[in-house]
């Protein structure tokens, strides 16, 4: 393999690696956003649950 072809192949490998890392970063960002949304939905659902009322003592 000539020096130029070797450099070109190395360049393509680096570009592929950069693309993989960019895709991984995107996947992580999407995952963090999804977890945040699920957490927000859970928090909102908990706010919708009525507060528990203390039991009234029955007259004895």
DAVEN-V667952 format. One record per residue. N is the residue number from 1. PHI is phi in whole degrees, -180 to 180 (999 if undefined). Layout:
n-><N | N>
phi-><PHI | PHI>
//
This chain:
n-><1 | 2 | 3 | 4 | 5 | 6 | 7 | 8 | 9 | 10 | 11 | 12 | 13 | 14 | 15 | 16 | 17 | 18 | 19 | 20 | 21 | 22 | 23 | 24 | 25 | 26 | 27 | 28 | 29 | 30 | 31 | 32 | 33 | 34 | 35 | 36 | 37 | 38 | 39 | 40 | 41 | 42 | 43 | 44 | 45 | 46 | 47 | 48 | 49 | 50 | 51 | 52 | 53 | 54 | 55 | 56 | 57 | 58 | 59 | 60>
phi-><999 | -75 | -62 | -65 | -65 | -64 | -64 | -64 | -63 | -64 | -62 | -64 | -64 | -65 | -62 | -63 | -64 | -63 | -65 | -63 | -64 | -65 | -63 | -65 | -62 | -61 | -62 | -65 | -64 | -64 | -64 | -63 | -64 | -62 | -65 | -66 | -66 | -63 | -65 | -64 | -62 | -64 | -61 | -65 | -65 | -65 | -68 | -79 | -73 | -66 | -67 | -75 | -87 | -65 | -69 | -85 | -71 | -77 | -66 | -94>
//
